[in-house]
Amino acid sequence: MAEVRAGPTASGPSPGSGSGSVSPSLSPPPPPGPGPGSAPPLPPPPLPPGTGPAPPREGSNSSSGSTSGSAREGWLFKWTNYIKGYQRRWFVLSNGLLSYYRSKAEMRHTCRGTINLATANISVEDSCNFVISNGGAQTYHLKASSEVERQRWITALELAKARAVKMQAESDESGDEDSTQADKAEVHSTLRALSGKVEDLGTCNDLIAKHGTALQRSLSELESLRLPQDSSDKIKQVNERATLFRITSNAMINACRDFMSLAESHSKRWQRALQYERDQRLRLEETLEQLAKQHNYLERAFRGATVLPAETHAGVPKDPCGTGKGDLSDEDDENEFFDAPEIISSSSQDGLGHKRSGSNISAASYDIMEEHVRPPSEDLKRERRTRIPHKPNYSLNLWSVMKNCIGKELSKIPMPVNFNEPLSMLQRLTEDLEYHTLLDRGAQCESALEQLCLVAAFTVSSYSTTVLRTSKPFNPLLGETFELDRMEDSGYRSLCEQVSHHPPAAAHHADSRHGWTLRQEIKITSKFRGKYLSIMPLGTIHCIFHNSGNHYTWKKVTTTVHNIIVGKLWIDQSGEIEIVNHKTGDKCKLKFAPYSYFSRDVPRKVTGEVMDAAGRLHYALMGTWDERMECAPASLSVIGTENGGDKAPESRLLLWRKNPLPKNAEYMYYFSELALTLNATEDSVAPTDSRLRPDQRLMENGNWDEANGEKQRLEEKQRSTRRRREAERDRAGEEEATCTSQQFNELHPRAPVPHSPYAARNSGVSS
């Protein structure tokens, strides 16, 4: 994103750019990105009397901005809409953030918008116009008074962006490290050393003055004596040198004194700036905490209100932001907040049935891919539970827990069970097998490319359970296991184990009597960034089909949890997945489009391409990760696109559709039918099975206070065990290091060395 200083002068707008008309010299750009659906940053809290609106900056004024390359402020013209055109706004660039206000006086109480330059794109349109955008959510079309002013702003923005990116990278690398006492001690030590040097400099100054005066007096006495001409000349020469030395020393002392005065004044200035930042942080924390309390209160009030009849929720309102260029609202005049997941219209269910077409799909494989999942016979089905105790309504101040967690690894943060669901991460991994029938059908496919389509649908289906599941699973303990034996009714058996504690990592293996094996090793890393939480699964998933020998691998995409502090939590999946058949070289590339409030695409959209080893496209995949996936032969998908529309519905083949949630799922953590059965008690499970965790069982039964205490006990026990093992390892290392070579050889006898053809040659070489 790029901002432009639009005001020609500090006193008023440029000619022809009045409040009610657009200058004919300005070509109207696309409507600005911020709209009613994008929540602008919180206005800064009111400052106490006598406190400036920003840290002290040298060289800043109302028109030209700071002379610094990383901090600048001044007037720019900002595009608002087609009615008002460009309007003069006061822009402030500081700490990698570009904020704007209607006037300079407004800086004390109302910020109209802020954009983070670390993720922004800055582009120049012409001699005076430039654009700053962060990928669709916010876009500022700005205009400067001249090309020189525009270049000054561009330079300042680029420098600020570079520094913001660097600081963010450093924050990512050191986000898990807290400021230690060693750092503070080092600062105090440096200050003490500098103070000592200053005192030494003062002592040297006194000595120079003392000895210089004595030397001058001695030289004057020598000049008064009657001495030979040669001696008198030498004395005068020494006197001149002493005078020059005194002048130079005084100049040096004066320069040091000026430096000390300047350093002291700057030190006080930076101390004031630091104190200002601390005060601002405290005010921000108080403001966010108050907002979180108000939000919790409103949520409780909403839940306590009378629920409207179900038919009132049948229709979903149309996205109000789909108006495109004709938007006449000015984001400065009105800020409307919408909850993103609640305005998303679901994809149409019509016209996407199973219809045959003239494709190159073989008849047998087509029937296999089109076949619906048949329920298992009644004599094989076990009676499994279909409900769990309803989730209790516990209130908790989220901000009080999360405010000290920004930038840290989530697995290292002690969290109460209020943020959990009564399942462990091992059980969540097993839940990926809910749509195992896709792999069952894939095992019967004759074509590897058609099989790849089903594997891709299975990959997408594993995310369908996350759309409403905003609670985190329990972190498994080291050595914890989970076994699910559904061989009788579903034909597969699954086993998971937590194999590492820090970093947390799990191994998963599943076998099916239908002819496939699935295995994966997953390491979860996460970062909390204040407004959102990013979860990055690392590791590879393998799927092997026994009959064909096809071996597929892929990785997972990034999961983002939004509205951590204020607003309704919602989850998004974004990134790309490449599924590779290592036997044939076929590939499938899936793209998970990140949610954008202003995008006209279907929310949670997934697209993909299935290609052979030569790179030729055979199938196109389309759908959403929360609802369904379809495929179409490449030839038909190209024809449909060339005709100006979407791919023809008759050419689409439904690969997967999400199963409906059980009744009252909103009171049971939005669990699917499979998830409801995962924590049910079973006989003959291992003592390390997740079903036997007492804290997880207490939470499922609604005893959250007892669950919190039990969770802390188990985590402390695990930490104690880890410390004991590390101590034993260190002791073993010390004992091995201190044992004699003879003892070492007795403990570790060497294997006999095989005869080498070089042995005799080497033995004959004298040392």
Secondary structure, DSSP 4 states (H G I P E B T S, - for coil): -------SSSSSPPTT--TTS--TTSPP-SPPS--TTSPPPPPPPPPPTT--SS---TT--TTT--SSSS-EEEEEEEEEETTTEEEEEEEEEETTEEEEESSSGGGGT---EEEEGGG-EEEE-SSSEEEEESSSS-EEEEE-SSHHHHHHHHHHHHHHHHHHHHHHHHHHHSTTPPPPHHHHHHHHHHHHHHHHHHHHHHHHHHHHHHHHHHHHHHHHHHHHS---HHHHHHHHHHHHHHHHHHHHHHHHHHHHHHHHHHHHHHHHHHHHHHHHHHHHHHHHHHHHHHHHHHHHHHHHHHHHSPPPPGGGGSS-PPPTTTTGGG----TTT------GGGGPPPPP-TT------S-S--HHHHHHHHPPPPPPPTTT--------PPPP-----HHHHHTT-TTSBGGGS---GGGEEEEEHHHHHHGGGGGTHHHHHHHT-S-HHHHHHHHHHHHHHTTGGGSS--SEEEPPPTT-EEEEEETTTTSEEEEEEEEETTTTEEEEEEEETTTEEEEEEEEEEEEE-SSEEEEEEES-EEEEETTT--EEEE---EEEEE-SSSS--EEEEEEEEEEEETTT--EEEEEEPPP-TT--SPTTEEEEEEE-TT--EEEEEEEETTTEEEEEEHHHHHHHHHTTSS--GGG-EEEEEPPPPPTTGGGTTT--HHHHHHTS--TT--TTBGGG-HHHHHHHTT-HHHHHHHHHHHHHHHHHHHHHHHHHHHHHHHHHHHS-HHHHHHHSPPPPPPP-TTHHHHHTS--
